[in-house]
Amino acid sequence: MKQLSTLGFGGILADDMGLGKTLEVIAYICGEAPEKPALIVTPSALVYNWLSEIQRFAPDEKAVIIDGTAEERKQRLNSLSDERFVITSYPLLRRDSQLYRNIEFSYCFTDEAQYIKNPHTMSAKCVKKIRASMKFALTGTPIENSLSELWSIFDFTAPGYLYSRKRFQELFEAPISRNPHDAAADMLRAKIRPFILRRMKADVLSELPDKLESTMFSELLPEQKKLYSAFLAAARKDVVELLSDSGFDRMRFLTILMRLRQICCHPKLFDDSYTGGSGKLELLDEILQSAVAAGHRILIFSQFTSMLALIESRLKAGRLDYFYLDGRTPPYTRSEYADRFNGGERSVFLISLKAGGSGLNLTGADMVVHYDPWWNPAVMDQASDRAYRIGQTHAVQVIRLAAKGTIEEKILLLQEKKRALADGVITANNVSPSQLSREELIYLFEEQ
């Protein structure tokens, strides 16, 4: 980073998740000691995490969070003096964009820079208007779904370097999407290599303990299987109609898939009047009983907050102490829960995949359970790395749960097929529901 900035360039700090990008930025800014403050733009949930890390590693440096009411935020921005760090969130930056017009920063860092991967969003547009001498993007996944995301991030750190959006599509995105081994991939890799600062755990952390990954399958309970089979049969008829429709309604496909996944997790997510059980929830019960008895401390992730609520009820019934975090958990409370958990308090942490899959340091855990497989393996890996990161001294066991003979089993197979994008350009795991092809959607509904 010092070398790039000395030459007048920004870049993308793309170290693997858990290798300390936050600490690298703090050390870099303190080492440079710029006259003007550095702006950190981060997801709302990570604002207090940044403040906590600055207070921990650079306690003598002044840091301010731009939050509160509109008037309070305005006053804080107008009274900046000797602050080294100014921290705000993407949503608040969008609201306060006009207030930043005449403020000069030494550096602007965008944390979780996938938030600006779509150049048409207000977040991307507002961030790119920030006046800073140097700009860096932080992300463990520079590409999640398409090469256009890489272009948008470069449009922030080095506007124009990857040409116009249209020219980039012609030169790189179109030929690489047709053939990942096209010469265009070599050209792009050579062009971006000096500006992508990327280290992988396997390369630099030989002292990090093992990560043991496995998939455990549950059987659907009889009543659960009956409901699943009935809905799948009806869904296949819908699929035939959808395929005959020239418009190919992808959203209807995805809604049907979500309903099937809900039945696999627990039919009560699909039908609130359902009174039976769930084979997967019973499997989780068994895992938790033996794991807690053996002294393990567990993170449980689910995409469905309604599923977390059902798991929460089981934990209460079993008198197991736990923490709970979802999108409604305030940022400060997130940090408090993480500190308390890492300090040894409580054995289980229930976490919404979307709300808690990034920005948390939970090395107090040595087991991670993914209750429902998600389309994008990068998102699941990022969640697992809440525990498997710098500071972890125990081997970490990562368990994916799936219902045997269902759509979940096929999702796991698709994950393996879709783990790389633009092979060799940047290592990343990439797939989302909107990126599934017509053929892949059809595959999910084929007979086992």
C-alpha positions in Angstrom: 0.0 0.0 0.0 2.9 2.4 0.8 4.5 1.5 -2.5 1.3 2.2 -4.5 0.6 5.5 -2.8 4.2 6.6 -3.2 3.7 6.1 -6.9 0.4 8.0 -6.8 -1.9 5.0 -7.1 -4.7 3.5 -5.1 -5.6 -0.2 -5.1 -7.7 -3.0 -3.9 -6.7 -4.7 -0.6 -8.2 -8.1 -1.4 -6.6 -10.3 1.3 -8.4 -13.5 2.1 -11.1 -13.1 4.8 -9.6 -13.1 8.3 -6.1 -12.0 7.5 -6.5 -8.6 9.1 -7.4 -6.0 6.4 -8.7 -3.7 9.1 -5.5 -3.8 11.1 -3.4 -3.3 7.9 -5.3 -0.1 7.1 -4.9 1.2 10.7 -1.2 0.5 10.6 -0.8 2.1 7.2 -2.6 5.3 8.1 -0.7 5.7 11.4 2.6 5.0 9.6 1.8 7.7 6.9 0.5 10.2 9.5 -1.3 12.3 6.9 -2.2 15.9 7.7 -5.8 15.4 6.6 -8.1 12.7 8.1 -8.7 9.4 6.4 -12.3 8.5 5.6 -13.5 4.9 6.2 -16.8 4.0 4.5 -18.2 0.7 5.8 -21.5 -1.2 6.1 -23.6 0.1 9.0 -23.0 -3.1 11.0 -19.3 -2.6 10.9 -19.0 1.0 12.0 -18.4 0.2 15.7 -16.2 -2.7 14.8 -13.8 -0.2 13.1 -13.9 2.1 16.1 -13.2 -0.8 18.4 -10.2 -2.0 16.4 -8.8 1.6 16.2 -9.1 2.0 19.9 -7.4 -1.4 20.4 -4.5 -1.0 18.0 -4.1 2.8 17.9 -5.4 4.1 21.2 -3.6 7.4 20.9 -5.3 8.3 17.5 -8.5 10.3 17.4 -11.4 8.7 15.6 -14.9 9.9 15.1 -18.1 8.2 13.9 -20.4 10.3 11.7 -23.8 9.1 13.0 -26.7 10.4 14.9 -29.3 12.8 13.6 -28.8 14.8 10.5 -27.9 17.9 12.5 -25.4 16.0 14.6 -23.8 14.5 11.6 -23.5 17.9 10.0 -21.9 19.4 13.2 -19.4 16.6 13.4 -18.3 17.0 9.8 -18.1 20.8 10.1 -15.9 20.5 13.3 -13.3 18.0 12.1 -9.9 19.1 13.3 -7.1 16.7 14.3 -9.1 13.4 13.8 -7.0 10.7 12.1 -10.0 8.5 11.3 -13.5 9.5 10.2 -15.9 6.6 10.0 -19.3 6.5 8.3 -21.6 4.0 6.7 -22.8 3.6 3.1 -26.4 4.6 4.0 -25.4 7.7 5.9 -23.0 8.7 3.2 -25.8 8.6 0.7 -27.9 10.9 2.9 -25.0 13.3 3.6 -23.4 13.3 0.2 -23.7 17.1 -0.2 -22.0 17.7 3.2 -18.8 15.9 1.9 -18.5 18.0 -1.3 -16.0 20.5 0.2 -14.1 18.2 2.5 -10.7 17.0 1.5 -9.5 13.6 2.9 -6.0 12.1 2.8 -7.4 8.7 2.0 -10.8 7.1 1.4 -11.2 3.4 2.2 -14.3 1.5 1.2 -14.7 -1.6 3.4 -16.6 -4.6 2.0 -16.2 -2.9 -1.4 -18.7 -5.3 -3.0 -21.2 -2.6 -1.8 -20.0 -0.5 -4.8 -19.8 -3.3 -7.3 -22.9 -2.0 -9.1 -21.8 1.4 -10.6 -25.5 2.5 -11.0 -26.3 2.4 -7.2 -26.3 5.5 -5.1 -23.7 4.0 -2.8 -21.3 3.7 -5.7 -22.0 7.1 -7.1 -21.7 8.9 -3.7 -18.4 7.1 -2.8 -16.9 8.0 -6.1 -17.6 11.7 -5.5 -15.5 11.7 -2.3 -12.4 14.0 -2.5 -9.4 12.1 -1.4 -5.7 12.1 -2.4 -5.7 8.3 -2.6 -8.4 5.7 -2.7 -8.3 2.0 -1.6 -11.0 -0.6 -1.7 -11.1 -3.5 0.9 -12.8 -6.7 0.0 -12.1 -10.4 0.4 -14.2 -11.1 -2.7 -13.4 -8.6 -5.5 -15.7 -10.5 -7.8 -18.9 -12.2 -6.7 -20.9 -12.6 -9.8 -19.4 -10.9 -12.8 -16.3 -9.0 -14.1 -18.3 -5.8 -14.2 -18.0 -5.7 -10.4 -14.2 -5.5 -10.8 -14.6 -2.6 -13.2 -16.8 -0.7 -10.8 -14.3 -1.0 -7.9 -11.5 0.1 -10.2 -13.7 3.0 -11.2 -13.4 4.1 -7.6 -9.7 3.4 -7.0 -8.4 4.4 -10.4 -11.1 6.0 -12.6 -10.5 5.3 -16.3 -7.7 2.7 -15.8 -10.0 -0.1 -17.0 -11.4 2.2 -19.7 -15.1 3.1 -20.0 -17.7 0.5 -19.0 -18.6 -0.2 -22.6 -14.9 -0.6 -23.7 -14.3 -2.9 -20.7 -17.2 -5.1 -21.8 -15.8 -5.3 -25.4 -12.2 -5.9 -24.5 -12.6 -8.2 -21.5 -16.0 -9.1 -20.1 -17.6 -10.5 -23.3 -14.7 -12.6 -24.5 -13.9 -14.0 -21.1 -17.5 -14.9 -20.4 -17.5 -16.9 -23.6 -14.2 -18.5 -23.0 -12.5 -18.2 -19.5 -9.2 -19.2 -21.1 -9.3 -16.5 -23.8 -6.2 -14.3 -24.3 -8.3 -11.5 -22.9 -8.1 -13.1 -19.4 -4.3 -13.0 -19.6 -4.4 -9.3 -20.7 -6.8 -8.4 -17.8 -4.8 -10.3 -15.3 -1.6 -8.6 -16.3 -3.3 -5.2 -16.2 -4.8 -5.5 -12.7 -2.0 -7.5 -11.0 0.0 -4.5 -9.7 -3.1 -3.0 -8.0 -4.6 -6.1 -6.4 -3.0 -6.8 -3.1 -4.1 -10.3 -2.3 -2.8 -12.9 0.2 -4.4 -16.2 0.9 -4.5 -18.0 4.2 -2.9 -21.2 2.8 0.1 -19.1 1.6 0.8 -17.0 4.7 -0.6 -18.6 7.8 1.2 -21.9 8.1 0.6 -21.5 11.9 -3.2 -21.3 11.5 -4.8 -24.5 12.8 -6.7 -26.8 10.5 -10.2 -26.1 9.1 -12.1 -29.4 8.8 -15.1 -29.1 6.4 -17.9 -31.7 6.0 -21.5 -32.1 4.9 -24.0 -33.9 7.1 -27.3 -35.1 5.5 -30.6 -35.5 7.3 -33.6 -37.5 6.2 -36.9 -35.8 5.8 -39.4 -37.0 8.4 -42.4 -38.8 7.0 -44.8 -35.9 7.3 -42.2 -33.5 6.1 -41.4 -35.7 3.1 -45.1 -35.9 2.2 -45.3 -32.1 2.1 -42.1 -31.8 0.2 -43.1 -34.4 -2.4 -46.5 -32.8 -2.9 -45.1 -29.3 -3.4 -42.4 -30.6 -5.7 -44.9 -32.4 -7.9 -47.0 -29.2 -8.2 -43.8 -27.1 -8.8 -42.8 -29.3 -11.7 -46.1 -28.5 -13.4 -45.4 -24.8 -12.9 -41.9 -25.3 -14.3 -43.4 -26.8 -17.5 -45.7 -23.8 -17.8 -42.8 -21.4 -17.2 -40.6 -23.1 -19.8 -43.4 -22.7 -22.4 -43.6 -19.0 -21.5 -41.5 -16.9 -23.8 -40.9 -14.5 -21.0 -39.3 -17.1 -18.7 -40.3 -15.7 -15.3 -37.1 -16.2 -13.3 -38.5 -14.8 -10.1 -41.3 -17.4 -10.1 -38.6 -20.0 -10.4 -36.7 -18.6 -7.5 -39.8 -18.3 -5.3 -40.6 -22.0 -5.9 -37.0 -22.9 -5.0 -37.2 -20.8 -1.8 -40.4 -22.7 -0.8 -38.7 -26.0 -1.3 -35.7 -24.9 0.7 -38.0 -23.8 3.5 -39.6 -27.2 3.7 -36.2 -28.8 3.9 -35.2 -26.5 6.9 -38.6 -26.9 8.7 -42.0 -27.0 7.1 -43.2 -24.4 9.6 -41.4 -21.8 7.5 -43.6 -22.7 4.6 -46.9 -23.4 6.5 -47.3 -21.9 10.0 -50.0 -24.4 10.8 -47.6 -27.3 10.4 -47.3 -29.2 13.7 -44.8 -31.9 12.8 -41.0 -31.9 13.1 -37.9 -31.5 10.9 -35.3 -34.1 10.2 -32.6 -31.4 9.9 -33.6 -29.7 13.2 -33.3 -33.1 14.9 -29.9 -33.6 13.4 -28.8 -30.1 14.7 -30.1 -31.1 18.1 -27.8 -34.1 18.1 -24.8 -32.1 16.9 -25.3 -29.5 19.6 -25.8 -31.9 22.4 -22.5 -33.7 21.7 -20.6 -30.6 20.8 -21.5 -28.6 23.9 -20.9 -31.6 26.1 -17.4 -31.8 24.6 -16.7 -28.2 25.3 -17.1 -26.8 21.8 -18.4 -23.3 21.1 -20.6 -23.0 18.0 -21.7 -20.5 15.5 -25.0 -21.4 13.7 -25.8 -19.5 10.5 -29.1 -19.5 8.6 -30.5 -17.4 5.8 -33.9 -17.5 7.4 -34.4 -15.5 10.6 -37.6 -17.5 11.1 -35.5 -20.6 11.2 -33.2 -19.0 13.7 -36.3 -18.3 15.9 -37.2 -22.0 15.8 -33.6 -23.0 16.7 -33.8 -20.4 19.5 -36.8 -22.1 20.9 -35.0 -25.4 21.0 -32.0 -23.8 22.8 -34.3 -22.3 25.4 -36.0 -25.7 25.9 -32.6 -27.3 26.4 -31.5 -24.5 28.7 -28.5 -23.7 26.5 -27.2 -20.1 26.7 -26.8 -18.3 23.4 -26.3 -15.0 21.7 -28.6 -14.0 18.8 -27.7 -11.6 15.9 -29.7 -10.5 12.9 -30.3 -7.4 10.8 -32.2 -5.7 13.7 -29.2 -6.0 16.1 -27.7 -2.5 16.6 -24.0 -2.1 15.5 -22.8 -1.4 19.0 -24.6 -4.5 20.4 -23.0 -6.6 17.7 -19.5 -5.6 18.9 -20.5 -6.2 22.5 -21.9 -9.7 21.8 -18.7 -10.6 19.9 -16.5 -9.4 22.7 -18.5 -11.3 25.3 -18.6 -14.5 23.2 -14.9 -14.3 22.6 -14.4 -13.8 26.3 -15.9 -17.2 27.0 -19.5 -16.3 27.7 -22.2 -18.7 26.4 -21.7 -21.7 24.1 -23.8 -20.9 21.0 -24.1 -17.9 18.7 -27.1 -17.8 16.3 -26.4 -15.5 13.4 -28.4 -14.4 10.3 -26.2 -15.2 7.3 -26.9 -11.8 5.6 -26.4 -9.7 8.7 -23.5 -11.5 10.4 -21.6 -13.1 7.5 -18.9 -10.4 7.5 -17.1 -8.0 9.8 -17.3 -10.1 13.0 -14.3 -11.6 14.8 -15.6 -14.7 16.6 -12.4 -16.7 17.2 -14.0 -17.8 20.5 -15.8 -20.4 18.4 -14.2 -23.7 17.1 -17.3 -25.0 15.3 -19.4 -23.4 12.5 -22.8 -24.9 11.4 -24.5 -23.7 8.2 -28.0 -24.8 8.7 -29.1 -24.2 5.1 -26.8 -24.2 2.1 -26.7 -20.9 0.2 -26.2 -20.4 -3.6 -23.0 -18.5 -3.3 -20.2 -20.6 -1.6 -18.1 -17.4 -1.1 -20.8 -16.1 1.2 -20.7 -19.3 3.3 -16.9 -19.3 3.3 -16.9 -15.7 4.5 -19.3 -16.6 7.3 -17.1 -19.5 8.3 -14.2 -17.2 8.5 -15.8 -15.3 11.4 -14.1 -18.1 13.4 -11.3 -19.2 11.1 -9.1 -16.1 11.1 -6.1 -14.5 12.8 -6.2 -15.2 16.5 -7.7 -18.6 16.2 -5.7 -21.2 18.1 -8.0 -24.2 17.7 -8.9 -26.3 14.7 -12.2 -25.2 13.3 -14.9 -27.6 12.2 -17.3 -26.3 9.5 -20.4 -28.4 9.0 -22.9 -27.9 6.2 -26.4 -29.4 6.8 -28.6 -30.6 3.9 -31.7 -32.7 3.5 -30.9 -35.9 1.5 -32.5 -36.3 -1.8 -33.8 -32.8 -2.0 -33.1 -29.5 -3.8 -30.4 -28.8 -1.1 -28.3 -31.7 -2.3 -28.4 -30.2 -5.8 -27.5 -26.8 -4.6 -24.3 -28.2 -3.1 -23.5 -29.8 -6.4 -24.0 -26.5 -8.2 -21.8 -24.8 -5.7 -18.9 -27.0 -6.7 -19.5 -26.4 -10.4 -19.7 -22.6 -10.0 -16.7 -22.0 -7.7 -14.6 -20.0 -10.0 -15.2 -17.0 -12.3 -12.8 -16.0 -15.0 -10.3 -18.7 -14.0 -7.1 -17.2 -12.8 -8.1 -13.6 -13.0 -8.9 -13.4 -9.3 -9.6 -16.3 -7.0 -13.2 -16.1 -6.0 -16.3 -18.1 -5.4 -19.2 -16.9 -7.4 -22.9 -17.7 -7.8 -26.2 -16.1 -6.8 -29.8 -17.0 -7.6 -30.0 -14.2 -10.3 -26.9 -15.7 -12.0 -28.2 -19.2 -12.4 -28.7 -20.1 -16.0 -32.0 -21.4 -17.4 -30.4 -24.9 -17.7 -29.2 -24.8 -14.1 -32.7 -23.9 -12.9 -34.2 -26.7 -14.8 -31.6 -29.1 -13.4 -32.8 -28.3 -9.9 -36.2 -29.7 -10.7 -35.2 -32.9 -12.5 -35.9 -36.2 -10.9 -33.2 -37.5 -8.6 
